[in-house]
Amino acid sequence: MAWPAAYPGRMTQIDHLPERERWVARSEDREIGYLSYELEGGVLDLQHTVVEPEARGQGLGGRLVEEALGYARDEGLRVRPTCPFVPRYVAEHPEHADLIVGAGDVAQPRHDDEVVGEDEPDDGAGDVPTVEIRDQSIRLGQLLKLAGLVPDGAMARMVIENGEVAVDGETVMRRGTQVRPGQVVTYAGESVSPVSGG
C-alpha cells in the first residue's frame, strides 16, 4: 500500500519494496527516507529508520513505521523493534503494542534515576566486542565503519544524525564525536567498544 504524505510543497510516496526489505519514502523521484527490515519465522524485525535531514520534522519516520506496523497486522506478523525509534513510536501509539515481541516491555524506558540492582551489574563494557584503534580516540562515524556496523560513511552519517546511535547509553547525533577506549557504542541492538592498539 502506498501512502501519500505532505513534504515541503511536494508529494511524498511511501512504497513497500519487499525485494529490498524496506519501505521507502520518495519525493518526486528521490529517496528521502526508508525503514529497513528482515522477515523471518513470522517476525518482522524493524531495523533502521532513516530520514534525510531536509525531510525531518514532517513526521515521515512515524509514517514509515505506521506503514510497517499496518503491514504486520494485515499479515499476522509479530514485530521486533530493533530500531530505537520504533519502541518510542509504539509507546506514543499503544494500539500497536500487541504486535511487539515482548510487548510488556515496549513502553517501559529505563530512567536515569533507576538504581542498578545486584542482579544487573553496571560493569561498563563487560563482554562487549572490541575494535582496536591506533590513537587514543576515534571519530564515531569511523568506529561504526571499522566495526562493520554500517557499510559506509553516508550510512554512518544518516544513522547518527537520525539519533540511532548511543555512546555509553546517551544518544549522540554528531558523527565527529570522539570515542575513547572503554566507552560503549550501541547501534541497531549491537554494541562495540574501542581498545587502544599501542
MDAnalysis code that builds the backbone (N, CA, C; Angstrom):
import MDAnalysis as mda
import numpy as np

u = mda.Universe.empty(594, n_residues=198, atom_resindex=np.repeat(np.arange(198), 3), trajectory=True)
u.add_TopologyAttr("name", ["N", "CA", "C"] * 198)
u.add_TopologyAttr("resid", np.arange(1, 199))
u.add_TopologyAttr("resname", ["MET", "ALA", "TRP", "PRO", "ALA", "ALA", "TYR", "PRO", "GLY", "ARG", "MET", "THR", "GLN", "ILE", "ASP", "HIS", "LEU", "PRO", "GLU", "ARG", "GLU", "ARG", "TRP", "VAL", "ALA", "ARG", "SER", "GLU", "ASP", "ARG", "GLU", "ILE", "GLY", "TYR", "LEU", "SER", "TYR", "GLU", "LEU", "GLU", "GLY", "GLY", "VAL", "LEU", "ASP", "LEU", "GLN", "HIS", "THR", "VAL", "VAL", "GLU", "PRO", "GLU", "ALA", "ARG", "GLY", "GLN", "GLY", "LEU", "GLY", "GLY", "ARG", "LEU", "VAL", "GLU", "GLU", "ALA", "LEU", "GLY", "TYR", "ALA", "ARG", "ASP", "GLU", "GLY", "LEU", "ARG", "VAL", "ARG", "PRO", "THR", "CYS", "PRO", "PHE", "VAL", "PRO", "ARG", "TYR", "VAL", "ALA", "GLU", "HIS", "PRO", "GLU", "HIS", "ALA", "ASP", "LEU", "ILE", "VAL", "GLY", "ALA", "GLY", "ASP", "VAL", "ALA", "GLN", "PRO", "ARG", "HIS", "ASP", "ASP", "GLU", "VAL", "VAL", "GLY", "GLU", "ASP", "GLU", "PRO", "ASP", "ASP", "GLY", "ALA", "GLY", "ASP", "VAL", "PRO", "THR", "VAL", "GLU", "ILE", "ARG", "ASP", "GLN", "SER", "ILE", "ARG", "LEU", "GLY", "GLN", "LEU", "LEU", "LYS", "LEU", "ALA", "GLY", "LEU", "VAL", "PRO", "ASP", "GLY", "ALA", "MET", "ALA", "ARG", "MET", "VAL", "ILE", "GLU", "ASN", "GLY", "GLU", "VAL", "ALA", "VAL", "ASP", "GLY", "GLU", "THR", "VAL", "MET", "ARG", "ARG", "GLY", "THR", "GLN", "VAL", "ARG", "PRO", "GLY", "GLN", "VAL", "VAL", "THR", "TYR", "ALA", "GLY", "GLU", "SER", "VAL", "SER", "PRO", "VAL", "SER", "GLY", "GLY"])
u.atoms.positions = np.array([
    [0.843, -1.186, 0.000],
    [0.000, 0.000, 0.000],
    [0.883, 1.242, 0.000],
    [0.640, 2.162, -0.848],
    [1.397, 3.410, -0.919],
    [0.606, 4.505, -0.217],
    [1.277, 5.342, 0.522],
    [0.636, 6.368, 1.321],
    [1.214, 7.724, 0.971],
    [0.455, 8.589, 0.287],
    [0.961, 9.929, 0.008],
    [1.053, 10.731, 1.300],
    [2.069, 11.534, 1.453],
    [2.245, 12.345, 2.650],
    [2.808, 13.707, 2.263],
    [2.454, 14.712, 3.052],
    [2.937, 16.056, 2.750],
    [4.431, 16.165, 3.022],
    [5.141, 16.834, 2.143],
    [6.569, 17.105, 2.339],
    [6.903, 18.345, 1.544],
    [7.376, 19.386, 2.260],
    [7.592, 20.737, 1.743],
    [7.128, 21.026, 0.316],
    [5.830, 21.170, 0.130],
    [5.301, 21.574, -1.159],
    [5.261, 20.475, -2.208],
    [5.645, 19.269, -1.869],
    [5.648, 18.172, -2.836],
    [4.847, 17.007, -2.295],
    [4.700, 15.984, -3.098],
    [4.005, 14.785, -2.666],
    [5.040, 13.716, -2.335],
    [4.911, 13.126, -1.141],
    [5.794, 12.036, -0.743],
    [5.015, 10.740, -0.843],
    [5.631, 9.773, -1.472],
    [5.025, 8.464, -1.677],
    [5.785, 7.450, -0.834],
    [5.083, 6.610, -0.096],
    [5.724, 5.546, 0.672],
    [5.357, 4.220, 0.022],
    [6.382, 3.461, -0.366],
    [6.181, 2.181, -1.038],
    [6.877, 1.066, -0.285],
    [6.257, -0.099, -0.284],
    [6.877, -1.289, 0.286],
    [7.638, -1.992, -0.837],
    [8.940, -2.195, -0.628],
    [9.783, -2.868, -1.606],
    [10.305, -4.162, -0.981],
    [9.519, -5.260, -1.026],
    [9.933, -6.492, -0.358],
    [11.246, -7.057, -0.886],
    [11.557, -6.818, -2.154],
    [12.810, -7.334, -2.710],
    [14.033, -6.643, -2.094],
    [13.830, -5.441, -1.550],
    [14.916, -4.720, -0.862],
    [14.742, -4.752, 0.656],
    [13.685, -5.406, 1.119],
    [13.359, -5.493, 2.545],
    [13.292, -4.116, 3.196],
    [12.451, -3.258, 2.624],
    [12.290, -1.928, 3.199],
    [11.045, -1.236, 2.675],
    [10.607, -0.248, 3.456],
    [9.631, 0.729, 2.996],
    [10.440, 1.958, 2.647],
    [10.116, 2.584, 1.531],
    [10.883, 3.718, 1.040],
    [9.955, 4.914, 0.872],
    [10.431, 6.078, 1.315],
    [9.713, 7.334, 1.109],
    [10.404, 8.078, -0.017],
    [9.606, 8.482, -1.010],
    [10.156, 9.220, -2.156],
    [9.407, 10.538, -2.323],
    [10.171, 11.548, -2.665],
    [9.593, 12.818, -3.045],
    [10.042, 13.050, -4.478],
    [9.092, 13.153, -5.368],
    [9.368, 13.155, -6.788],
    [10.100, 11.849, -7.098],
    [11.285, 11.863, -7.653],
    [11.979, 10.607, -7.941],
    [13.143, 10.350, -6.986],
    [13.185, 11.074, -5.897],
    [14.309, 10.982, -4.969],
    [13.903, 10.285, -3.683],
    [14.750, 9.337, -3.231],
    [14.509, 8.647, -1.970],
    [14.915, 9.574, -0.827],
    [13.976, 9.852, 0.097],
    [14.266, 10.763, 1.205],
    [14.202, 10.071, 2.563],
    [13.869, 8.786, 2.567],
    [13.839, 8.055, 3.825],
    [13.500, 6.602, 3.584],
    [13.788, 5.780, 4.590],
    [13.425, 4.372, 4.480],
    [13.346, 3.739, 5.857],
    [12.669, 2.618, 5.918],
    [12.629, 1.753, 7.085],
    [13.003, 0.369, 6.596],
    [14.153, -0.147, 7.057],
    [14.608, -1.463, 6.609],
    [14.177, -2.521, 7.613],
    [14.082, -3.761, 7.129],
    [13.629, -4.845, 7.996],
    [14.191, -6.175, 7.524],
    [14.037, -7.189, 8.372],
    [14.241, -8.585, 7.997],
    [12.998, -9.330, 8.443],
    [12.562, -10.283, 7.643],
    [11.390, -11.085, 7.966],
    [11.825, -12.532, 8.085],
    [11.613, -13.103, 9.277],
    [11.995, -14.494, 9.487],
    [11.089, -15.115, 10.546],
    [10.532, -16.274, 10.217],
    [9.737, -17.020, 11.190],
    [8.533, -16.275, 11.723],
    [7.877, -15.491, 10.881],
    [6.692, -14.755, 11.313],
    [6.992, -13.515, 12.141],
    [8.274, -13.117, 12.200],
    [8.656, -11.917, 12.952],
    [9.256, -10.897, 11.994],
    [8.684, -9.717, 11.988],
    [9.166, -8.601, 11.181],
    [10.102, -7.775, 12.060],
    [11.402, -7.875, 11.804],
    [12.410, -7.169, 12.589],
    [12.655, -5.809, 11.941],
    [12.113, -4.749, 12.548],
    [12.273, -3.388, 12.024],
    [13.622, -2.868, 12.500],
    [14.568, -2.680, 11.566],
    [15.957, -2.473, 11.929],
    [16.436, -1.032, 11.908],
    [16.136, -0.285, 10.862],
    [16.661, 1.079, 10.759],
    [15.595, 1.993, 10.151],
    [15.351, 3.120, 10.812],
    [14.507, 4.165, 10.243],
    [15.426, 5.341, 9.959],
    [15.532, 5.718, 8.694],
    [16.441, 6.793, 8.302],
    [15.663, 7.803, 7.466],
    [15.764, 9.075, 7.849],
    [15.112, 10.158, 7.112],
    [16.177, 11.211, 6.820],
    [16.276, 11.628, 5.565],
    [17.247, 12.660, 5.177],
    [16.996, 13.931, 5.999],
    [18.064, 14.656, 6.352],
    [17.919, 15.838, 7.210],
    [16.890, 16.851, 6.714],
    [16.842, 17.090, 5.411],
    [15.901, 18.104, 4.903],
    [14.445, 17.662, 4.975],
    [14.190, 16.383, 5.211],
    [12.820, 15.867, 5.288],
    [12.367, 15.651, 6.727],
    [13.228, 15.932, 7.692],
    [12.868, 15.714, 9.092],
    [11.875, 16.754, 9.576],
    [11.192, 16.405, 10.652],
    [10.215, 17.322, 11.237],
    [8.866, 17.274, 10.557],
    [8.691, 16.374, 9.611],
    [7.424, 16.251, 8.879],
    [6.643, 15.001, 9.298],
    [7.177, 14.248, 10.270],
    [6.507, 13.027, 10.711],
    [6.727, 11.846, 9.780],
    [7.735, 11.947, 8.924],
    [7.970, 10.909, 7.922],
    [8.406, 9.584, 8.552],
    [9.260, 9.640, 9.596],
    [9.669, 8.420, 10.287],
    [8.467, 7.690, 10.860],
    [7.561, 8.439, 11.455],
    [6.334, 7.849, 12.004],
    [5.461, 7.232, 10.931],
    [5.397, 7.866, 9.777],
    [4.597, 7.310, 8.679],
    [5.191, 6.001, 8.168],
    [6.521, 5.943, 8.099],
    [7.173, 4.701, 7.669],
    [6.879, 3.578, 8.661],
    [7.009, 3.874, 9.958],
    [6.743, 2.864, 10.983],
    [5.274, 2.457, 10.963],
    [4.391, 3.415, 10.817],
    [2.951, 3.114, 10.768],
    [2.637, 2.168, 9.610],
    [3.252, 2.418, 8.485],
    [3.049, 1.566, 7.305],
    [3.509, 0.135, 7.603],
    [4.677, 0.004, 8.240],
    [5.211, -1.324, 8.566],
    [4.327, -2.039, 9.588],
    [3.861, -1.320, 10.594],
    [3.007, -1.933, 11.606],
    [1.665, -2.369, 11.014],
    [1.128, -1.562, 10.094],
    [-0.108, -1.948, 9.409],
    [0.082, -3.211, 8.587],
    [1.213, -3.298, 7.919],
    [1.539, -4.492, 7.139],
    [1.644, -5.712, 8.058],
    [2.336, -5.554, 9.183],
    [2.493, -6.666, 10.128],
    [1.131, -7.152, 10.619],
    [0.247, -6.225, 10.942],
    [-1.084, -6.607, 11.422],
    [-1.861, -7.331, 10.317],
    [-1.830, -6.793, 9.112],
    [-2.557, -7.423, 7.987],
    [-2.053, -8.821, 7.684],
    [-0.734, -9.049, 7.865],
    [-0.121, -10.339, 7.527],
    [-0.025, -11.286, 8.718],
    [-0.503, -10.846, 9.889],
    [-0.447, -11.695, 11.075],
    [0.965, -11.908, 11.600],
    [1.812, -10.891, 11.472],
    [3.208, -10.992, 11.901],
    [3.400, -10.345, 13.272],
    [4.438, -10.773, 13.984],
    [4.886, -10.106, 15.196],
    [6.009, -9.141, 14.788],
    [6.304, -8.157, 15.618],
    [7.299, -7.142, 15.291],
    [8.392, -7.119, 16.357],
    [9.643, -7.143, 15.912],
    [10.793, -6.940, 16.793],
    [11.312, -5.531, 16.525],
    [11.274, -4.640, 17.515],
    [11.676, -3.248, 17.302],
    [13.168, -3.014, 17.524],
    [14.020, -3.508, 16.619],
    [15.465, -3.306, 16.754],
    [15.820, -1.826, 16.634],
    [15.198, -1.131, 15.716],
    [15.425, 0.309, 15.564],
    [14.897, 1.023, 16.809],
    [15.697, 1.866, 17.467],
    [15.251, 2.524, 18.696],
    [14.082, 3.481, 18.509],
    [13.819, 3.912, 17.285],
    [12.688, 4.807, 17.044],
    [11.359, 4.062, 17.184],
    [11.332, 2.778, 16.856],
    [10.074, 2.017, 16.833],
    [9.436, 1.916, 18.224],
    [10.169, 1.527, 19.282],
    [9.522, 1.470, 20.593],
    [8.989, 2.829, 21.056],
    [9.725, 3.904, 20.716],
    [9.229, 5.237, 21.085],
    [7.914, 5.531, 20.367],
    [7.847, 5.155, 19.083],
    [6.619, 5.381, 18.326],
    [5.468, 4.568, 18.917],
    [5.740, 3.300, 19.224],
    [4.689, 2.429, 19.768],
    [4.242, 2.917, 21.146],
    [5.175, 3.446, 21.945],
    [4.801, 3.987, 23.255],
    [3.804, 5.136, 23.097],
    [3.933, 5.907, 22.004],
    [3.010, 7.014, 21.737],
    [1.746, 6.552, 21.014],
    [1.773, 5.328, 20.471],
    [0.630, 4.759, 19.750],
    [0.384, 3.355, 20.285],
    [-0.118, 3.244, 21.529],
    [-0.230, 1.945, 22.203],
    [-1.169, 0.955, 21.520],
    [-1.933, 1.397, 20.548],
    [-2.795, 0.462, 19.812],
    [-1.986, -0.577, 19.045],
    [-0.683, -0.341, 18.899],
    [0.186, -1.293, 18.198],
    [0.988, -2.190, 19.144],
    [0.880, -1.967, 20.450],
    [1.726, -2.678, 21.411],
    [1.566, -4.191, 21.335],
    [0.383, -4.658, 20.964],
    [0.154, -6.109, 20.905],
    [0.965, -6.792, 19.810],
    [1.490, -6.034, 18.851],
    [2.287, -6.621, 17.761],
    [3.730, -6.908, 18.174],
    [4.182, -6.244, 19.212],
    [5.595, -6.259, 19.564],
    [5.969, -7.539, 20.310],
    [7.074, -8.151, 19.885],
    [7.625, -9.293, 20.600],
    [8.062, -8.789, 21.962],
    [7.578, -9.410, 23.041],
    [7.868, -8.903, 24.383],
    [7.109, -7.623, 24.642],
    [5.814, -7.591, 24.229],
    [5.007, -6.365, 24.270],
    [4.985, -5.692, 25.631],
    [5.136, -6.429, 26.721],
    [5.113, -5.820, 28.044],
    [6.257, -4.852, 28.274],
    [7.325, -4.962, 27.487],
    [8.498, -4.119, 27.692],
    [8.513, -2.873, 26.808],
    [7.565, -2.748, 25.892],
    [7.637, -1.695, 24.880],
    [7.639, -0.299, 25.461],
    [6.720, 0.021, 26.331],
    [6.596, 1.392, 26.821],
    [7.258, 1.563, 28.185],
    [8.315, 0.793, 28.466],
    [8.967, 0.861, 29.760],
    [10.417, 1.317, 29.614],
    [10.662, 2.554, 29.199],
    [12.040, 3.003, 29.052],
    [12.730, 3.074, 30.409],
    [14.025, 2.851, 30.419],
    [14.807, 2.949, 31.654],
    [15.067, 4.424, 31.936],
    [14.886, 4.819, 33.185],
    [15.104, 6.208, 33.568],
    [16.433, 6.338, 34.290],
    [17.059, 7.499, 34.191],
    [18.364, 7.722, 34.799],
    [18.340, 7.548, 36.307],
    [17.163, 7.763, 36.949],
    [17.118, 7.682, 38.404],
    [16.887, 6.258, 38.909],
    [16.763, 5.278, 38.015],
    [16.588, 3.904, 38.451],
    [17.917, 3.378, 38.984],
    [17.842, 2.579, 40.013],
    [19.029, 2.016, 40.635],
    [19.338, 0.678, 39.995],
    [20.614, 0.462, 39.695],
    [21.045, -0.819, 39.149],
    [21.119, -1.801, 40.310],
    [20.404, -2.930, 40.201],
    [20.365, -3.921, 41.276],
    [21.526, -4.886, 41.215],
    [21.602, -5.755, 42.232],
    [22.681, -6.721, 42.288],
    [22.640, -7.688, 41.122],
    [21.442, -8.005, 40.633],
    [21.317, -8.943, 39.519],
    [21.536, -8.272, 38.175],
    [21.825, -6.989, 38.184],
    [22.026, -6.225, 36.963],
    [23.270, -5.361, 37.122],
    [24.466, -5.980, 37.134],
    [25.678, -5.206, 37.392],
    [25.953, -4.179, 36.310],
    [26.486, -3.045, 36.731],
    [26.862, -1.994, 35.803],
    [28.386, -1.991, 35.725],
    [28.930, -2.891, 34.887],
    [30.372, -3.045, 34.840],
    [30.982, -2.521, 33.551],
    [30.372, -1.515, 32.977],
    [30.936, -0.891, 31.775],
    [30.852, -1.798, 30.579],
    [31.971, -1.974, 29.864],
    [31.972, -2.707, 28.610],
    [31.674, -4.187, 28.776],
    [32.099, -4.826, 29.894],
    [31.778, -6.230, 30.119],
    [32.206, -7.103, 28.955],
    [31.253, -7.824, 28.373],
    [31.538, -8.736, 27.273],
    [31.285, -8.103, 25.912],
    [31.348, -6.789, 25.825],
    [31.100, -6.085, 24.570],
    [32.266, -6.336, 23.615],
    [31.975, -6.655, 22.336],
    [33.053, -6.827, 21.357],
    [33.890, -5.550, 21.253],
    [35.172, -5.722, 20.957],
    [36.062, -4.568, 20.873],
    [36.642, -4.424, 19.469],
    [37.066, -3.203, 19.171],
    [37.734, -2.891, 17.910],
    [39.017, -2.157, 18.266],
    [40.137, -2.619, 17.743],
    [41.422, -1.996, 18.036],
    [41.577, -0.709, 17.226],
    [42.008, 0.355, 17.923],
    [42.259, 1.639, 17.252],
    [43.713, 2.038, 17.489],
    [44.257, 2.866, 16.594],
    [45.666, 3.282, 16.663],
    [45.889, 4.430, 17.640],
    [44.940, 5.345, 17.700],
    [45.110, 6.548, 18.500],
    [44.390, 6.416, 19.842],
    [44.361, 7.506, 20.593],
    [43.696, 7.499, 21.896],
    [42.194, 7.651, 21.778],
    [41.703, 7.997, 20.596],
    [40.260, 8.104, 20.369],
    [39.995, 7.916, 18.883],
    [38.716, 7.757, 18.548],
    [38.308, 7.585, 17.152],
    [36.977, 8.295, 16.968],
    [36.788, 8.854, 15.778],
    [35.510, 9.515, 15.490],
    [34.410, 8.459, 15.416],
    [33.223, 8.809, 15.901],
    [32.101, 7.884, 15.987],
    [31.768, 7.247, 14.646],
    [31.682, 8.048, 13.586],
    [31.359, 7.506, 12.264],
    [32.400, 6.509, 11.785],
    [33.680, 6.801, 12.078],
    [34.753, 5.883, 11.682],
    [34.662, 4.575, 12.452],
    [34.312, 4.644, 13.734],
    [34.191, 3.430, 14.544],
    [33.062, 2.544, 14.019],
    [31.946, 3.142, 13.656],
    [30.830, 2.353, 13.112],
    [31.259, 1.603, 11.854],
    [32.019, 2.277, 10.980],
    [32.506, 1.624, 9.755],
    [33.527, 0.544, 10.084],
    [34.493, 0.861, 10.932],
    [35.550, -0.082, 11.286],
    [34.982, -1.347, 11.930],
    [33.937, -1.193, 12.724],
    [33.313, -2.330, 13.402],
    [32.389, -3.119, 12.474],
    [32.148, -2.579, 11.266],
    [31.262, -3.264, 10.323],
    [29.788, -3.100, 10.636],
    [29.433, -2.106, 11.467],
    [28.032, -1.878, 11.803],
    [27.294, -1.109, 10.714],
    [28.037, -0.384, 9.881],
    [27.472, 0.313, 8.725],
    [28.406, 0.080, 7.539],
    [27.867, 0.107, 6.307],
    [28.710, -0.178, 5.150],
    [29.604, 0.981, 4.714],
    [29.191, 2.229, 5.015],
    [29.966, 3.357, 4.512],
    [29.702, 4.614, 5.338],
    [30.436, 5.665, 5.013],
    [30.309, 6.921, 5.736],
    [28.950, 7.584, 5.590],
    [28.324, 7.444, 4.430],
    [27.000, 8.043, 4.226],
    [25.976, 7.422, 5.173],
    [26.018, 6.106, 5.300],
    [25.101, 5.421, 6.205],
    [25.410, 5.803, 7.649],
    [26.703, 5.899, 7.996],
    [27.088, 6.324, 9.347],
    [26.494, 7.692, 9.653],
    [26.642, 8.627, 8.714],
    [26.097, 9.974, 8.910],
    [24.592, 9.939, 9.145],
    [23.880, 9.178, 8.311],
    [22.420, 9.150, 8.424],
    [21.953, 8.560, 9.753],
    [22.528, 7.436, 10.172],
    [22.040, 6.810, 11.398],
    [22.425, 7.627, 12.634],
    [23.584, 8.281, 12.586],
    [23.974, 9.134, 13.718],
    [23.063, 10.352, 13.786],
    [22.867, 11.038, 12.658],
    [22.021, 12.234, 12.650],
    [20.564, 11.906, 12.927],
    [20.172, 10.655, 12.697],
    [18.804, 10.218, 12.956],
    [18.604, 9.827, 14.420],
    [19.658, 9.912, 15.229],
    [19.546, 9.611, 16.650],
    [19.494, 8.134, 16.978],
    [20.065, 7.296, 16.106],
    [20.011, 5.851, 16.321],
    [21.249, 5.293, 17.013],
    [22.227, 6.134, 17.324],
    [23.485, 5.663, 17.901],
    [23.645, 6.257, 19.303],
    [24.066, 5.403, 20.240],
    [24.305, 5.860, 21.612],
    [25.745, 5.570, 22.002],
    [26.312, 6.460, 22.805],
    [27.626, 6.259, 23.402],
    [27.410, 6.255, 24.908],
    [27.764, 5.148, 25.536],
    [27.541, 4.958, 26.978],
    [26.090, 5.251, 27.361],
    [25.171, 4.800, 26.511],
    [23.746, 4.920, 26.802],
    [23.117, 6.249, 26.447],
    [23.891, 7.215, 25.996],
    [23.376, 8.542, 25.635],
    [23.358, 8.684, 24.121],
    [22.231, 9.108, 23.560],
    [22.131, 9.318, 22.127],
    [23.087, 10.426, 21.700],
    [23.840, 10.148, 20.628],
    [24.803, 11.111, 20.091],
    [24.427, 11.378, 18.641],
    [24.371, 12.639, 18.253],
    [23.928, 12.977, 16.900],
    [24.997, 13.700, 16.089],
    [26.270, 13.620, 16.528],
    [27.389, 14.214, 15.785],
    [28.362, 13.102, 15.432],
    [28.600, 12.881, 14.146],
    [29.472, 11.773, 13.752],
    [30.930, 12.031, 14.089],
    [31.294, 13.283, 14.339],
    [32.657, 13.613, 14.706],
    [32.956, 13.422, 16.188],
    [31.958, 13.018, 16.960],
    [32.169, 12.775, 18.390],
    [33.323, 11.802, 18.593],
    [34.237, 12.138, 19.477],
    [35.389, 11.278, 19.757],
    [34.994, 10.203, 20.762],
    [35.299, 8.953, 20.424],
    [35.013, 7.816, 21.299],
    [36.349, 7.291, 21.797],
    [36.434, 7.062, 23.104],
    [37.686, 6.628, 23.719],
    [37.588, 5.179, 24.206],
    [38.722, 4.509, 24.360],
    [38.698, 3.143, 24.878],
    [37.892, 3.050, 26.174],
    [37.095, 2.000, 26.267],
    [36.240, 1.790, 27.433],
    [34.825, 2.294, 27.237],
    [34.624, 3.248, 26.310],
    [33.266, 3.702, 26.036],
    [32.566, 2.661, 25.170],
    [31.253, 2.540, 25.335],
    [30.472, 1.550, 24.601],
    [29.544, 2.268, 23.626],
    [29.660, 1.904, 22.353],
    [28.815, 2.462, 21.301],
    [27.771, 1.420, 20.940],
    [26.506, 1.834, 20.882],
    [25.415, 0.918, 20.567],
    [24.644, 1.432, 19.373],
    [24.390, 0.520, 18.435],
    [23.601, 0.845, 17.244],
    [22.887, -0.429, 16.785],
    [21.598, -0.324, 16.524],
    [20.781, -1.429, 15.993],
    [20.920, -2.701, 16.825],
    [20.934, -2.541, 18.138],
    [20.992, -3.700, 19.028],
    [22.371, -4.312, 19.179],
    [23.398, -3.722, 18.554],
    [24.767, -4.242, 18.654],
    [25.637, -3.195, 19.343],
    [26.574, -3.686, 20.155],
    [27.476, -2.792, 20.869],
    [28.918, -3.092, 20.505],
    [29.764, -2.082, 20.621],
    [31.199, -2.241, 20.351],
    [31.928, -1.200, 21.204],
    [33.160, -1.549, 21.579],
    [33.985, -0.638, 22.360],
    [35.377, -0.589, 21.764],
    [35.960, 0.605, 21.582],
    [37.330, 0.675, 21.060],
    [38.353, 0.321, 22.130],
    [39.442, -0.301, 21.703],
    [40.578, -0.549, 22.601],
    [41.833, -0.030, 21.915],
    [42.735, 0.493, 22.714],
    [43.964, 1.052, 22.149],
    [44.880, -0.066, 21.679],
    [45.405, 0.115, 20.475],
    [46.285, -0.898, 19.888],
    [47.744, -0.680, 20.202],
    [48.089, 0.337, 20.885],
    [49.505, 0.525, 21.131],
    [49.722, 1.575, 22.105],
])
